[in-house]
């Protein structure tokens, strides 16, 4: 008897002929052969993604670290140029607490950004030139200044050694001279990367000025000047760092501003890095710049912008107020007063004496002076004694500005005063 053929589905004829209902009833369970989508797995995968807020924070920190590394190695990206602010009576001071027009003539720091030309108002520039030194000293090159200092030191040391031992002062080894002449060639073409080790050890040498002269600082690139400032500000004592700032950094900064009407990014960063020693920065850069009597309005704006961006010890504002007035003092004074430090009374007394010294001034004072006067009245009106306010009100009758003087008078009259004897604030009403 022939064998029964099975169907292609794998079931016999009996299975094929059985009704569908009986097949379902006889089956123990119904198995689903279709694909089942697992939503739990997809939800778990979605949880592994970072949300938008955290992503922005991560990207922001990564961008900051990248900019720091690029700045460190002299590869900073090109910044977008900000609109140039014209300095004059039409500007505005965004940092002022009062809605007051024409207060941004010299305090605006947006125009002082590196790689952006600073446009100054011709009227303000002429007003400052009136107070500049008419017979400035001859501008010597950086090499002349350093060589003169080194020669003086060598003569002094040679005289002492000759008197003690009868021997002349020792000279540098020719091999040392050759090494640092090679360092000079490297620094004259430096853009980024590591510096020679021979240059890094200069701050540890007793005759570091003489060795530094061999590297010819006047030929350094701006990036090399920044790296040198980092090394010398960190490794030299304050008095020696002051000499480096005064003899090397300041002349280079002034030459760059005079030639390009702006300041190179690396030189601007060097000025900020030099504030690692604020005492040396003031004594080696700011005070010599004011005492020279030749500080231009453009130089004051660019260098003064660093005061607004960095933390400065409070006592240094006294030194700016006690020196001879030359126009640029008003810019630096206003920027320091705008930082709203809790100044000691002796510093405030020196600042008041600075303004009272203009009672006998016959020349027309620039608007910068009136702006710094207003800033003093706005920030420290409650810390002034009643006698000081009366003297300042009398000064307003001598040195008058059509708009600013009325504002200064209002600030002084409608404020409390400190009692010198008791030390408590008392309210004083003035006519």
C-alpha positions as CSV (number, residue, x, y, z in Angstrom):
1,X,0.0,0.0,0.0
2,X,1.5,3.3,-1.0
3,X,2.7,5.8,1.6
4,X,0.6,8.8,2.2
5,X,2.3,12.0,1.0
6,X,2.6,14.9,3.4
7,X,1.6,18.3,2.4
8,X,4.2,21.0,1.9
9,X,3.2,22.7,5.1
10,X,4.4,19.6,7.0
11,X,1.0,18.4,8.2
12,X,-0.8,15.2,7.1
13,X,-4.0,14.9,5.2
14,X,-5.8,14.5,8.5
15,X,-4.4,17.8,9.6
16,X,-5.4,19.4,6.4
17,X,-8.9,18.1,6.5
18,X,-9.5,19.0,10.2
19,X,-11.5,22.2,10.6
20,X,-9.7,25.3,11.8
21,X,-11.8,25.5,15.0
22,X,-10.8,22.0,16.0
23,X,-7.2,22.8,15.4
24,X,-7.3,25.8,17.7
25,X,-9.1,23.9,20.4
26,X,-6.7,21.0,20.3
27,X,-3.6,23.2,20.4
28,X,-2.1,23.7,23.8
29,X,-1.2,27.3,23.1
30,X,-1.1,29.8,20.3
31,X,2.4,31.0,19.4
32,X,3.0,34.4,18.0
33,X,5.6,34.1,15.3
34,X,5.5,37.8,14.3
35,X,8.3,40.3,15.3
36,X,7.6,42.1,18.6
37,X,9.0,45.6,18.9
38,X,10.8,46.3,22.2
39,X,10.0,49.9,23.3
40,X,11.9,49.5,26.6
41,X,15.2,49.0,24.8
42,X,14.6,52.1,22.7
43,X,13.7,54.2,25.7
44,X,16.8,53.0,27.6
45,X,18.9,53.9,24.5
46,X,17.3,57.4,24.5
47,X,18.3,57.9,28.1
48,X,22.0,57.6,27.3
49,X,21.9,60.9,25.3
50,X,23.0,64.2,26.9
51,X,20.4,66.8,27.2
52,X,20.7,70.2,25.5
53,X,21.6,72.2,28.6
54,X,24.5,69.9,29.6
55,X,25.7,69.8,26.0
56,X,26.0,73.6,25.9
57,X,28.0,73.6,29.1
58,X,30.3,70.9,27.8
59,X,30.9,72.7,24.5
60,X,31.4,76.0,26.3
61,X,34.1,74.6,28.6
62,X,35.8,72.9,25.7
63,X,35.8,76.1,23.8
64,X,37.3,78.0,26.7
65,X,40.0,75.4,27.1
66,X,40.8,75.5,23.4
67,X,41.1,79.3,23.5
68,X,43.4,79.1,26.5
69,X,45.7,76.6,24.7
70,X,45.7,78.6,21.5
71,X,46.6,81.8,23.5
72,X,49.3,79.9,25.4
73,X,51.0,78.8,22.1
74,X,50.3,82.0,20.2
75,X,47.6,80.5,18.0
76,X,44.7,82.6,19.2
77,X,41.8,82.8,16.7
78,X,41.1,86.0,15.0
79,X,38.5,88.0,16.9
80,X,35.6,89.8,15.3
81,X,36.3,93.5,15.2
82,X,33.9,95.5,17.4
83,X,32.5,98.8,16.3
84,X,35.0,101.6,16.9
85,X,33.8,104.0,19.5
86,X,34.5,107.7,18.8
87,X,35.6,109.4,22.0
88,X,33.9,112.7,22.4
89,X,31.0,114.4,24.1
90,X,28.5,112.3,22.1
91,X,29.4,109.0,23.6
92,X,27.7,107.1,26.4
93,X,29.1,105.3,29.5
94,X,27.4,102.0,29.9
95,X,29.0,101.4,33.3
96,X,27.6,104.5,34.9
97,X,24.9,104.2,37.4
98,X,23.3,107.4,36.3
99,X,21.7,108.1,32.9
100,X,24.3,110.7,31.9
101,X,25.3,111.7,28.4
102,X,28.9,112.4,27.3
103,X,30.5,110.4,30.0
104,X,32.2,107.9,27.7
105,X,34.8,110.2,26.2
106,X,37.7,108.4,27.7
107,X,36.4,105.6,29.9
108,X,35.1,103.4,27.1
109,X,37.1,100.3,26.9
110,X,35.3,98.7,23.9
111,X,37.5,100.7,21.5
112,X,40.6,99.5,23.3
113,X,40.3,95.8,22.3
114,X,43.4,94.5,20.8
115,X,43.7,94.5,17.0
116,X,41.1,97.3,16.8
117,X,42.2,100.8,15.9
118,X,41.3,103.3,18.6
119,X,39.7,106.5,17.2
120,X,40.1,109.4,19.6
121,X,38.2,112.7,19.4
122,X,40.5,115.5,18.1
123,X,39.1,118.0,20.7
124,X,39.9,115.7,23.6
125,X,43.4,115.0,22.2
126,X,44.1,118.7,21.9
127,X,42.8,119.4,25.4
128,X,45.3,116.8,26.8
129,X,48.2,118.1,24.7
130,X,47.9,121.4,26.6
131,X,48.9,119.6,29.8
132,X,51.7,117.5,28.3
133,X,55.4,118.2,28.8
134,X,56.5,120.7,26.3
135,X,60.2,119.7,26.4
136,X,60.0,115.9,26.7
137,X,63.3,114.0,27.0
138,X,64.8,112.5,23.9
139,X,63.3,109.2,23.1
140,X,66.0,106.6,23.3
141,X,65.8,103.1,21.9
142,X,65.3,100.1,24.1
143,X,68.9,99.0,23.4
144,X,70.3,102.3,24.6
145,X,68.3,102.2,27.8
146,X,69.4,98.7,28.7
147,X,73.0,99.3,27.6
148,X,73.2,102.4,29.8
149,X,71.9,100.5,32.8
150,X,74.3,97.6,32.3
151,X,77.2,100.0,31.8
152,X,76.4,101.8,35.0
153,X,76.2,98.5,36.9
154,X,79.5,97.2,35.3
155,X,81.3,100.4,36.2
156,X,80.1,100.2,39.8
157,X,80.9,96.5,40.2
158,X,84.3,97.0,38.5
159,X,85.2,99.8,40.8
160,X,84.4,97.9,43.9
161,X,86.3,94.8,42.8
162,X,89.3,96.8,41.8
163,X,89.4,98.4,45.2
164,X,89.0,95.1,47.0
165,X,91.2,92.8,45.0
166,X,92.9,94.9,42.3
167,X,91.3,92.8,39.6
168,X,88.8,94.0,36.9
169,X,85.2,92.8,36.9
170,X,84.8,89.4,35.2
171,X,83.4,89.4,31.6
172,X,81.0,86.9,30.1
173,X,82.4,83.7,28.7
174,X,82.5,83.8,24.8
175,X,80.5,80.6,24.7
176,X,77.7,82.2,26.8
177,X,77.7,85.1,24.4
178,X,77.5,82.8,21.4
179,X,74.6,80.9,23.0
180,X,72.5,83.9,23.7
181,X,73.2,85.4,20.3
182,X,71.6,82.3,18.9
183,X,68.7,82.7,21.3
184,X,68.3,86.2,19.9
185,X,67.8,84.8,16.4
186,X,65.2,82.4,17.7
187,X,63.2,85.1,19.5
188,X,63.3,87.4,16.5
189,X,61.3,84.8,14.5
190,X,59.3,83.2,17.3
191,X,55.6,82.6,16.8
192,X,54.6,79.7,19.0
193,X,56.0,76.6,20.7
194,X,58.7,76.1,23.3
195,X,61.4,78.6,24.2
196,X,65.1,77.7,24.5
197,X,66.0,76.5,27.9
198,X,68.9,79.0,28.0
199,X,66.3,81.8,27.9
200,X,64.2,80.4,30.7
201,X,67.1,80.4,33.2
202,X,67.9,84.2,32.7
203,X,65.8,85.3,35.8
204,X,67.9,83.0,38.0
205,X,71.2,84.7,36.9
206,X,72.8,87.5,39.0
207,X,73.7,89.5,35.9
208,X,70.3,88.8,34.2
209,X,70.2,92.3,32.7
210,X,73.5,91.9,30.9
211,X,72.5,88.5,29.6
212,X,69.1,89.8,28.6
213,X,70.7,92.5,26.5
214,X,72.5,89.8,24.4
215,X,69.1,88.5,23.3
216,X,68.3,92.0,21.7
217,X,64.8,92.5,23.1
218,X,64.0,95.3,20.6
219,X,64.0,92.6,17.9
220,X,61.7,90.1,19.7
221,X,58.4,89.3,18.1
222,X,55.2,90.2,20.0
223,X,54.6,86.5,20.8
224,X,58.1,86.2,22.3
225,X,57.5,89.4,24.4
226,X,54.4,87.7,25.9
227,X,56.3,84.5,26.7
228,X,59.2,86.5,28.2
229,X,56.7,88.5,30.4
230,X,55.2,85.3,31.7
231,X,58.7,84.0,32.7
232,X,60.0,87.2,34.2
233,X,56.8,88.1,36.1
234,X,56.8,84.7,37.7
235,X,60.5,84.3,38.5
236,X,61.8,87.7,39.3
237,X,61.3,89.6,42.5
238,X,59.1,92.7,42.4
239,X,62.0,95.2,42.2
240,X,63.6,93.3,39.3
241,X,60.3,92.7,37.6
242,X,59.7,96.5,37.8
243,X,62.9,97.1,35.9
244,X,61.9,94.6,33.2
245,X,58.5,96.2,32.8
246,X,60.0,99.7,32.6
247,X,63.0,99.0,30.3
248,X,61.6,96.3,28.1
249,X,57.8,96.0,28.1
250,X,56.7,99.6,28.3
251,X,58.9,101.0,25.4
252,X,57.8,98.2,23.2
253,X,54.1,98.8,24.0
254,X,54.4,102.5,23.3
255,X,56.2,102.0,20.1
256,X,53.6,99.6,18.9
257,X,50.7,101.9,19.7
258,X,52.5,104.9,18.1
259,X,53.1,102.9,14.8
260,X,49.9,101.0,14.4
261,X,47.4,103.1,16.3
262,X,46.4,100.0,18.3
263,X,48.1,97.3,20.4
264,X,49.1,93.9,19.2
265,X,47.2,91.0,20.8
266,X,50.3,89.4,22.3
267,X,51.5,92.7,23.8
268,X,48.1,93.4,25.3
269,X,48.2,89.9,26.9
270,X,51.7,90.6,28.1
271,X,50.4,93.7,29.9
272,X,47.7,91.7,31.6
273,X,50.1,88.9,32.5
274,X,52.4,91.5,34.1
275,X,49.8,92.3,36.6
276,X,50.8,89.1,38.4
277,X,53.0,91.6,40.3
278,X,50.7,94.6,40.6
279,X,53.2,96.7,42.6
280,X,55.8,96.3,39.9
281,X,53.2,97.0,37.2
282,X,52.3,100.3,38.7
283,X,55.9,101.4,39.4
284,X,57.3,100.1,36.2
285,X,54.5,100.9,33.7
286,X,51.6,103.1,34.9
287,X,53.4,105.7,37.1
288,X,56.4,106.1,34.6
289,X,53.9,106.6,31.8
290,X,52.1,109.4,33.7
291,X,55.3,111.0,34.9
292,X,56.8,111.1,31.4
293,X,54.3,113.9,30.6
294,X,54.0,112.4,27.0
295,X,51.2,109.9,27.5
296,X,48.7,110.3,24.7
297,X,45.0,109.8,24.9
298,X,45.2,106.6,22.8
299,X,47.8,105.1,25.1
300,X,45.8,106.0,28.2
301,X,42.7,104.3,26.8
302,X,44.4,101.1,25.8
303,X,46.4,100.6,28.9
304,X,43.6,101.9,31.1
305,X,41.3,99.2,29.7
306,X,43.4,96.6,31.5
307,X,42.5,98.3,34.8
308,X,38.8,97.6,34.2
309,X,39.4,93.9,33.4
310,X,41.8,93.0,36.2
311,X,41.8,93.2,39.9
312,X,44.0,96.0,41.3
313,X,45.0,96.6,44.9
314,X,43.2,99.7,46.2
315,X,46.2,101.7,47.6
316,X,47.7,102.2,44.1
317,X,45.1,104.8,43.2
318,X,46.8,107.2,45.7
319,X,50.0,107.2,43.7
320,X,48.2,108.2,40.5
321,X,46.4,111.1,42.3
322,X,49.5,112.6,43.9
323,X,51.7,113.0,40.8
324,X,51.7,116.1,38.5
325,X,48.7,116.3,36.3
326,X,49.1,115.7,32.6
327,X,45.7,114.8,31.3
328,X,46.1,111.0,31.3
329,X,45.8,110.9,35.1
330,X,42.1,111.7,34.9
331,X,41.5,108.5,32.8
332,X,43.4,106.2,35.1
333,X,41.8,107.9,38.2
334,X,38.3,107.5,36.8
335,X,38.9,103.8,35.9
336,X,40.2,103.1,39.4
337,X,37.4,104.9,41.1
338,X,34.8,103.1,39.0
339,X,36.0,99.8,40.6
340,X,34.2,100.9,43.7
341,X,36.8,99.8,46.2
342,X,36.5,100.5,49.9
343,X,39.3,103.1,49.9
344,X,41.0,104.1,53.2
345,X,40.4,107.6,54.4
346,X,44.0,108.6,53.7
347,X,43.6,107.6,50.1
348,X,40.4,109.6,49.8
349,X,42.0,112.6,51.5
350,X,44.8,112.4,48.9
351,X,42.3,112.3,46.0
352,X,40.4,115.3,47.4
353,X,43.7,117.2,47.8
354,X,44.4,116.3,44.1
355,X,41.3,118.0,42.9
356,X,41.6,121.0,45.3
357,X,45.0,121.7,43.8
358,X,43.3,123.0,40.7
359,X,41.7,126.0,42.4
360,X,44.5,128.2,41.0
361,X,44.6,126.5,37.6
362,X,44.1,129.1,34.8
363,X,44.1,126.7,31.9
364,X,40.8,125.2,30.7
365,X,40.6,121.7,32.1
366,X,39.5,118.9,29.7
367,X,36.2,117.2,30.1
368,X,38.2,114.1,31.3
369,X,39.0,116.0,34.5
370,X,35.4,116.8,35.2
371,X,34.4,113.2,34.5
372,X,36.8,111.9,37.1
373,X,35.6,114.5,39.5
374,X,32.0,113.4,39.0
375,X,33.1,109.7,39.5
376,X,34.6,110.6,42.9
377,X,31.4,112.3,43.9
378,X,29.2,109.4,42.8
379,X,31.2,106.6,44.3
380,X,32.5,108.1,47.6
381,X,30.2,110.9,48.5
382,X,29.2,109.2,51.7
383,X,32.9,108.8,52.8
384,X,33.8,112.5,52.4
385,X,33.8,114.8,55.4
386,X,31.5,117.9,55.4
387,X,34.5,120.2,55.3
388,X,35.8,118.4,52.2
389,X,32.5,118.7,50.5
390,X,32.4,122.4,51.2
391,X,35.8,122.8,49.7
392,X,34.8,120.8,46.6
393,X,31.7,122.9,46.2
394,X,33.8,126.0,46.3
395,X,36.0,124.4,43.6
396,X,33.0,124.0,41.4
397,X,32.6,127.8,41.3
398,X,36.1,128.1,39.9
399,X,36.3,125.1,37.6
400,X,33.0,124.8,35.9
401,X,31.5,122.6,33.2
402,X,28.1,123.4,31.7
403,X,26.6,120.0,32.4
404,X,28.8,117.9,34.6
405,X,29.3,120.6,37.4
406,X,25.6,120.6,38.2
407,X,25.6,116.8,38.5
408,X,28.6,117.0,40.8
409,X,26.9,119.6,43.0
410,X,23.8,117.5,43.3
411,X,25.7,114.4,44.3
412,X,27.6,116.3,47.0
413,X,24.6,118.2,48.5
414,X,22.2,115.2,48.6
415,X,24.4,112.8,50.5
416,X,25.6,111.9,54.0
417,X,29.0,112.9,55.3
418,X,31.4,111.2,57.6
419,X,32.2,113.0,60.9
420,X,36.0,113.2,61.2
421,X,36.0,113.3,65.0
422,X,33.3,110.6,65.8
423,X,33.7,108.6,62.7
424,X,29.9,108.3,62.1
425,X,28.0,109.4,59.0
426,X,25.9,112.6,59.6
427,X,23.5,114.2,57.2
428,X,24.6,117.7,56.0
429,X,22.3,120.0,54.1
430,X,24.0,122.6,51.9
431,X,22.6,125.5,49.9
